[in-house]
């Protein structure tokens, strides 16, 4: 994939590892493109039933400063516009691939790094993790759909506290707010994320159909109950027929 994006498949789980520790995994344009490519590679592999995104000691410190500096120096220039767009594509691609996704968050998830964590279907975090927008602290407006991501995961109050007022939360607080499913001590974060992912990954075909229904029904605004019944009807019938066929083989 890239020297800065690790890719490995284990028991049906594709593990995408951000690996630029010297800058706390801040996303350069090349690294963002490699991450999006890795996510698409996982989606294209029918043996993959789940994806885990991890960054080791520090999840992701956001967009690299030179990317932001270039965008500020030439905000309407084609190159800087497209480069920033590629950084956004790193997490919009992760959020759109057709397999369940889990973020294993240790250390800091800041700005675009927080967006990346929020783009996944589920987050497992370290007790001492630092989740913060960080945009206002460096004098820029949030980007990448930040308020929408916060709102859909944790609601308006948390979106206001973090995105508008710049509040930082640790792992324990993140779980209490609904920003993450569980918190763990540092060494246990990746194993917990892999354990969560491996359960659904045992059946990649089913995982992909279930995550499609999940995202449709939990999208902002939701769907009426009767519509949800219809959305689930066809894939459930498919799963029942497949189960019966397997039992008679």
C-alpha positions as CSV (number, residue, x, y, z in Angstrom):
1,X,0.0,0.0,0.0
2,X,2.4,2.6,1.3
3,X,5.2,3.0,3.8
4,X,2.8,5.0,5.9
5,X,-0.3,2.7,5.6
6,X,0.0,-0.9,6.7
7,X,-2.4,-3.4,5.3
8,X,-3.0,-7.0,6.6
9,X,-5.8,-9.4,6.6
10,X,-6.4,-11.7,9.6
11,X,-9.3,-14.0,10.0
12,X,-11.4,-12.0,7.6
13,X,-10.5,-8.7,9.2
14,X,-8.5,-6.2,7.2
15,X,-6.3,-4.1,9.5
16,X,-5.4,-0.7,8.1
17,X,-2.6,0.9,10.2
18,X,-1.6,4.5,10.0
19,X,2.2,4.4,10.4
20,X,3.8,7.9,10.5
21,X,4.6,8.1,14.3
22,X,7.0,11.0,13.9
23,X,4.1,13.3,13.1
24,X,1.5,11.4,15.1
25,X,0.0,10.1,11.9
26,X,-1.0,13.5,10.6
27,X,-2.3,13.0,7.1
28,X,-0.3,14.1,4.2
29,X,-2.0,14.0,0.7
30,X,0.0,10.9,-0.2
31,X,-0.9,9.2,3.0
32,X,-4.6,10.1,2.7
33,X,-4.7,8.7,-0.8
34,X,-3.0,5.5,0.3
35,X,-5.5,5.1,3.2
36,X,-8.4,5.5,0.7
37,X,-6.8,3.0,-1.6
38,X,-6.4,0.5,1.3
39,X,-10.0,0.9,2.2
40,X,-11.1,0.2,-1.4
41,X,-8.8,-2.8,-1.5
42,X,-10.5,-4.3,1.6
43,X,-13.9,-3.7,0.1
44,X,-12.9,-5.4,-3.2
45,X,-11.7,-8.5,-1.3
46,X,-14.7,-10.8,-0.8
47,X,-13.0,-12.7,2.0
48,X,-12.9,-9.5,4.1
49,X,-15.9,-9.1,6.4
50,X,-14.7,-6.2,8.5
51,X,-12.1,-3.5,8.7
52,X,-10.2,-2.1,11.7
53,X,-8.4,1.3,11.4
54,X,-5.7,1.8,13.9
55,X,-2.8,4.2,14.4
56,X,-0.7,2.7,17.2
57,X,0.2,5.0,20.0
58,X,-1.5,8.0,18.4
59,X,-4.5,7.5,16.2
60,X,-4.3,10.6,14.0
61,X,-3.3,14.2,14.6
62,X,-5.4,15.5,11.7
63,X,-4.3,16.9,8.4
64,X,-0.5,17.7,8.1
65,X,0.2,21.3,8.7
66,X,1.7,21.8,5.3
67,X,-1.5,20.7,3.7
68,X,-3.4,23.3,5.6
69,X,-0.8,25.9,5.0
70,X,-1.0,25.4,1.2
71,X,-4.7,25.6,1.3
72,X,-4.5,28.9,3.2
73,X,-1.9,30.3,0.8
74,X,-4.0,29.6,-2.3
75,X,-7.5,28.7,-1.2
76,X,-9.0,28.8,-4.7
77,X,-6.1,27.2,-6.5
78,X,-6.9,23.9,-8.2
79,X,-4.0,22.0,-6.6
80,X,-4.6,23.1,-3.0
81,X,-8.3,22.5,-3.4
82,X,-7.9,19.0,-4.7
83,X,-5.2,18.1,-2.1
84,X,-7.5,19.1,0.7
85,X,-10.3,17.1,-1.0
86,X,-8.1,14.1,-1.1
87,X,-7.6,14.4,2.7
88,X,-11.4,14.5,3.1
89,X,-11.6,11.4,0.8
90,X,-9.6,9.4,3.3
91,X,-12.4,9.3,5.8
92,X,-15.3,9.6,3.4
93,X,-14.0,6.5,1.6
94,X,-13.6,4.6,4.9
95,X,-17.1,5.6,5.9
96,X,-18.6,4.5,2.6
97,X,-17.0,1.1,1.9
98,X,-19.5,-1.8,2.0
99,X,-18.1,-3.6,5.1
100,X,-18.4,-3.0,8.8
101,X,-15.6,-0.7,10.1
102,X,-14.1,-0.2,13.6
103,X,-11.7,2.5,14.7
104,X,-9.2,1.4,17.4
105,X,-8.2,4.8,19.0
106,X,-5.2,5.3,21.3
107,X,-3.6,8.6,22.0
108,X,-5.0,11.6,20.1
109,X,-7.7,11.8,17.4
110,X,-7.7,15.5,16.4
111,X,-9.5,17.4,13.6
112,X,-9.4,15.2,10.5
113,X,-8.2,12.4,12.7
114,X,-11.4,12.7,14.8
115,X,-13.4,12.8,11.6
116,X,-11.7,9.5,10.5
117,X,-12.6,7.8,13.8
118,X,-16.2,9.1,13.5
119,X,-16.5,7.9,10.0
120,X,-16.3,4.3,11.1
121,X,-19.3,2.3,12.2
122,X,-17.9,1.7,15.7
123,X,-15.1,3.0,17.9
124,X,-13.1,1.2,20.6
125,X,-10.9,3.6,22.5
126,X,-8.2,3.8,25.2
127,X,-9.2,5.1,28.6
128,X,-6.6,7.9,28.1
129,X,-7.5,8.7,24.5
130,X,-7.9,12.3,23.6
131,X,-10.7,13.1,21.2
132,X,-10.8,16.8,20.2
133,X,-11.8,18.9,17.2
134,X,-8.7,21.2,17.5
135,X,-9.8,23.4,14.6
136,X,-10.5,26.6,16.5
137,X,-7.3,26.1,18.6
138,X,-5.3,26.7,15.4
139,X,-7.6,29.4,14.1
140,X,-9.5,27.6,11.4
141,X,-13.1,26.6,10.7
142,X,-14.0,22.9,11.1
143,X,-14.0,20.9,7.8
144,X,-14.9,17.5,6.4
145,X,-18.5,17.6,7.6
146,X,-17.3,17.7,11.2
147,X,-20.5,18.8,12.8
148,X,-22.6,16.2,10.9
149,X,-20.3,13.4,12.1
150,X,-20.4,14.5,15.7
151,X,-24.2,15.1,15.6
152,X,-25.0,11.7,14.1
153,X,-22.8,9.8,16.6
154,X,-23.4,11.7,19.9
155,X,-26.2,14.2,19.3
156,X,-26.5,18.0,19.2
157,X,-25.2,18.7,22.7
158,X,-21.9,16.8,22.2
159,X,-21.6,18.4,18.8
160,X,-21.9,21.8,20.3
161,X,-19.6,21.2,23.2
162,X,-16.8,19.7,21.0
163,X,-17.3,21.2,17.6
164,X,-18.4,24.7,18.6
165,X,-16.8,25.1,22.0
166,X,-13.7,23.0,21.4
167,X,-14.1,20.6,24.4
168,X,-11.8,17.6,24.6
169,X,-13.0,14.3,25.9
170,X,-11.1,11.2,27.1
171,X,-12.0,7.6,26.5
172,X,-14.3,7.1,29.5
173,X,-16.2,10.3,28.7
174,X,-16.4,9.3,25.0
175,X,-18.2,6.1,26.0
176,X,-20.6,7.9,28.3
177,X,-21.5,10.3,25.4
178,X,-22.0,7.6,22.9
179,X,-18.9,8.5,20.9
180,X,-17.4,5.1,21.4
181,X,-18.6,1.6,22.4
182,X,-16.0,0.7,24.9
183,X,-12.8,1.9,26.6
184,X,-9.8,-0.1,27.6
185,X,-6.3,0.3,28.8
186,X,-3.9,1.1,26.0
187,X,-2.5,-2.4,25.4
188,X,-6.0,-3.8,25.1
189,X,-7.5,-1.5,22.5
190,X,-6.4,-3.2,19.3
191,X,-7.2,-6.7,20.7
192,X,-10.7,-5.5,21.7
193,X,-11.3,-3.9,18.3
194,X,-10.1,-7.1,16.5
195,X,-12.3,-9.3,18.7
196,X,-15.3,-7.1,17.9
197,X,-14.6,-7.1,14.2
198,X,-13.8,-10.8,13.9
199,X,-17.2,-11.8,15.2
200,X,-19.0,-10.2,12.2
201,X,-16.1,-11.0,9.8
202,X,-16.7,-14.8,10.1
203,X,-19.5,-14.4,7.5
204,X,-18.3,-11.7,5.0
205,X,-21.4,-12.0,2.7
206,X,-23.8,-11.5,5.6
207,X,-21.7,-8.7,7.2
208,X,-21.8,-6.7,3.9
209,X,-25.6,-7.1,3.6
210,X,-26.2,-6.3,7.3
211,X,-24.0,-3.2,7.3
212,X,-25.9,-1.9,4.2
213,X,-29.2,-2.1,6.0
214,X,-27.7,-0.7,9.2
215,X,-26.4,2.4,7.4
216,X,-29.6,3.0,5.5
217,X,-31.8,2.8,8.6
218,X,-29.5,4.9,10.9
219,X,-28.6,7.6,8.4
220,X,-29.4,11.2,9.6
221,X,-33.1,11.6,9.6
222,X,-33.7,7.9,9.7
223,X,-36.5,6.1,7.9
224,X,-40.1,5.3,9.0
225,X,-40.5,1.9,10.6
226,X,-42.6,0.5,7.8
227,X,-39.9,1.5,5.3
228,X,-37.3,-0.2,7.5
229,X,-39.4,-3.4,7.5
230,X,-39.3,-3.4,3.7
231,X,-35.6,-2.6,3.6
232,X,-34.8,-5.6,5.7
233,X,-37.2,-8.0,4.1
234,X,-35.2,-8.9,1.0
235,X,-31.8,-9.4,2.7
236,X,-33.4,-11.4,5.5
237,X,-35.1,-13.7,3.0
238,X,-31.7,-14.1,1.2
239,X,-30.1,-15.1,4.5
240,X,-32.8,-17.6,5.3
241,X,-32.5,-19.2,1.9
242,X,-28.8,-19.4,2.2
243,X,-29.0,-20.9,5.7
244,X,-31.4,-23.6,4.4
245,X,-29.2,-24.4,1.4
246,X,-26.2,-24.8,3.7
247,X,-28.2,-27.1,6.1
248,X,-29.2,-29.4,3.2
249,X,-25.7,-29.6,1.6
